[in-house]
Amino acid sequence: MSHPAHVVRLGRAPYRDVWALQQELQDGLIAAKRAAPPESPPHTVLVVEHDPVITLGKSGDAANVVTPEAELARRGVEVVRVDRGGDVTVHGPGQVVVYPVLDLDRLETPEGAPLRDLHRYLRELEEAVIRTCADGGVAAGRVAGRTGVWVGPDDRPERKVCAMGVRCSRWVTMHGLALNVTTDLALFDLVVPCGIADRAVTSLAAEGARLADPAAVTDRLLTHLADRLGLDLEEAGGVDTERAAPAGV
């Protein structure tokens, strides 16, 4: 069974603005669950690209931001401490960032397994990215004990192509994944990505993917997310946060 979900493509947008939007959408879905009788508004999937910004998860180590504050300020790169899991990462142009705001109580995998399980939810996000990479001719997979999607090992050690971090309240999710497509990988020199010092970061373009256009990658990724999360996606032009549903459909 597929559940309605609206896709909102935000284009290039400031990180803090999109974070606030996610919080409002999450609050709306939680309020709908608490209504009497409970309501079931559509889920929302936000797609966005950010200007360079460093985000640090709630348990992240600030020491993993290895660039002096003065240099970050000179380059216009803000450091934002956020409420997701995970350590430090960088967002920037050429990266496909997807923030699913979903009520996991209402979702299940294609095999019928409930998604009211954060570990399973993260594995399904990973699976959607792995299949997207395969569409572009890049063999990607998981590394035991390390969330996200990796390329290799081959003639080089594993390198991370997609970082993930989520927050869940009352089984309603926010935050999500950042897939490097044509991202300037030099941005990751500003930090110790995900707090992992012994592995590198890569992008689909750097791996020679035949599918390395961010818009095309987004379309493939959304298709796989819909399949793995049981979503019936519909494009929307904006969001009505009071109804936890997109406006201007």
RALIN-V450199 format. One record per backbone hydrogen bond with DSSP energy under -0.5 kcal/mol. NH is the residue of the N-H (numbers start at 0). CO is the residue of the C=O. Records with the same first field share a line. If there is no record, write none. Layout:
NH->CO / CO
This chain:
2->229
4->231
5->42
6->233
7->5 / 44
8->6 / 235
9->7 / 46
12->10 / 48
17->13
18->14
19->15
20->16
21->17
22->18
23->19
24->20
25->21
26->22
27->23
28->24
29->25
30->26
31->27
32->28
33->29
34->30 / 31
36->34
38->31
42->3
43->100
44->5
45->43 / 98
46->7
47->96
48->10
52->90
53->77
54->88
55->79
56->86
57->83
58->85
59->56
61->59
63->60
64->61
65->63 / 189
66->189
71->67
72->68
73->69
74->70
75->71 / 72
76->71
77->51 / 75
79->53 / 77
80->78
81->55 / 79
84->165
88->54
90->52
94->91
95->178
96->47 / 94
97->176
98->45
99->97
100->43 / 98
101->99
103->101 / 170
105->102
106->103
108->112
111->108
114->103 / 106
116->114
120->116
121->117
122->118
123->119
124->120
125->121
126->122
127->123
128->124
129->125
130->126
131->127
132->128
133->129
134->130
135->131 / 132
136->133
137->132
138->136
139->137
140->149
142->145
145->142
148->161
149->140
150->158
151->138
152->155
153->155
158->150
159->199
160->148
161->148
162->177
164->175
166->173
168->171
171->168
172->101 / 170
173->166
175->164
176->97
177->162
178->95
179->160 / 177
180->93 / 178
181->93
182->93
183->92
184->182
186->183
187->184
188->185
189->186
190->187
191->63
192->190
193->87
194->191
195->192
196->194
198->195
199->157
201->159
203->179
204->180
206->202
207->204
208->203
209->135
210->135
211->209
213->211
216->212
217->213
218->214
219->215
220->216
221->217
222->218
223->219
224->220
225->221
226->222
227->223
228->224
229->225
230->225
231->2
232->230
233->4
235->6
237->246
239->244
240->238
242->239
243->239
244->239
